């Protein structure tokens, strides 16, 4: 068994303590694998979200964060963005959103697969 590179608390919705445990195990396994590949820390900006917190941050009504299938990973440079993106793809993720300061990644099975989008 591989080492876990995360704590559930990284994924907590700020308004619900210990809610990081609502993350989907399949998502956490894939993200853990990506962290191993990258060999650098992934700082999670947003993991599981309550409906209220999702509305507060402007998340979509059908956000994958609400079901524990998504995380937003902080990025601080173009090199960091490349390393994280490369590792996510190698780990098998195929739903990725790229912003200036974060990368959204999810493995939501009810959404369109093999997509990469940008945030304005």
GUZA-794657 format. One record per residue (C-alpha): x negated, y negated, z negated. Coordinates in Angstrom, 1 decimal. Each point is the difference from the previous one (the first is absolute). Layout:
# GUZA-794657
     c1     c2     c3
      X      Y      Z
...
***
This chain:
# GUZA-794657
     c1     c2     c3
    0.0    0.0    0.0
   -1.3   -3.4    0.9
   -0.6   -2.8   -2.5
    2.9   -2.5   -0.4
   -1.0   -3.5    0.8
    3.1   -1.6   -1.4
    2.0   -0.6   -3.1
    3.8   -0.1    0.1
   -0.1   -3.4   -1.6
   -1.6   -1.5    3.2
    3.4    0.6    1.7
    2.3   -1.3   -2.7
    2.7   -2.5    1.0
   -0.8   -3.0   -2.3
    3.5    0.1   -1.4
    0.1    3.7   -0.9
   -2.8    1.4   -2.1
   -1.2    3.5    1.0
    2.0   -0.2    3.3
   -3.2    1.0    1.9
    1.0    3.6   -0.8
    2.8   -0.5    2.6
   -2.6    0.1    2.8
    0.4    2.9    2.4
   -2.6    2.7   -0.6
   -0.6    0.4    3.7
   -0.8   -3.7    0.3
   -2.4    0.1   -3.0
   -1.8    3.0    1.4
   -0.6   -1.7    3.4
   -1.0   -3.3   -1.7
   -2.4    1.9   -2.3
   -1.5    1.7    3.1
   -0.4   -3.4    1.7
   -1.8   -1.4   -3.1
   -2.4    3.0    0.1
   -0.7   -0.6    3.7
   -0.6   -3.7   -0.5
   -2.1    0.3   -3.0
    1.0   -3.5   -1.2
    2.6   -1.1   -2.6
    3.6   -0.6    1.3
    1.7   -2.7   -2.1
    3.7    0.4    0.2
    2.0   -3.2    0.2
    3.4    1.7    0.2
    1.1    3.6   -0.4
    3.4    1.1   -1.2
    2.5   -2.9   -0.2
    3.3   -0.3   -1.8
    2.8   -1.4    2.2
   -0.2   -3.3   -2.0
   -3.8   -0.3    0.4
    0.3    0.9    3.7
    2.5   -2.8    0.5
   -2.2   -2.5   -2.0
   -3.0    0.7    2.3
    2.0   -0.2    3.2
   -0.2    3.8    0.8
    2.3    1.4    2.6
    3.3    1.6   -1.2
   -1.2    3.4    1.2
   -3.6   -0.3   -1.4
   -2.0    3.1   -0.3
   -1.2   -1.4   -3.4
    3.4    0.6   -1.4
   -0.4    3.8    0.5
   -3.6    0.3   -1.0
   -1.3    0.6    3.5
   -2.1   -3.3    0.3
   -2.8   -2.1   -1.3
   -1.6   -3.4    0.8
   -3.7    0.2   -0.3
   -2.0   -3.2   -0.7
   -2.7   -1.0    2.6
   -2.6   -2.6   -0.5
   -1.9    0.0    3.3
    0.1    1.2    3.6
   -2.6    2.7   -0.9
    2.1    1.2   -2.9
    3.1    0.0    2.2
   -1.7    2.1    2.6
   -1.3    2.6   -2.6
    3.5    0.3   -1.6
    1.8    0.2    3.4
   -2.4    2.6    1.3
    0.4    2.2   -3.1
    3.8   -0.3    0.1
    0.1    1.2    3.6
   -2.4    2.9   -0.7
    2.1    1.0   -3.0
    3.0    0.3    2.4
    2.0   -3.2   -0.7
    1.8   -1.2    3.1
    2.1   -2.9   -1.4
   -2.2   -3.0   -0.7
    0.6   -3.7   -0.3
   -2.9   -2.4    0.1
    0.0   -3.4   -1.7
   -2.7   -2.5   -0.8
   -0.3    1.1   -3.7
    1.4    3.5    0.0
    0.7    3.2    1.9
    3.4    1.6   -0.4
    0.0    3.7    0.4
    2.8    2.5   -0.3
    1.0    3.6    1.0
    3.7   -0.5   -0.1
    1.5    2.9    1.9
    3.3   -1.8    0.9
   -1.8   -2.8    1.8
   -1.5   -0.2    3.5
   -3.5    1.6    0.1
   -3.2   -1.0    1.8
    0.4   -3.7   -0.5
   -2.3   -2.8   -1.0
    1.3   -3.5   -0.5
   -1.3   -3.4   -1.1
    1.5   -2.6   -2.4
    0.2   -3.6    1.1
***
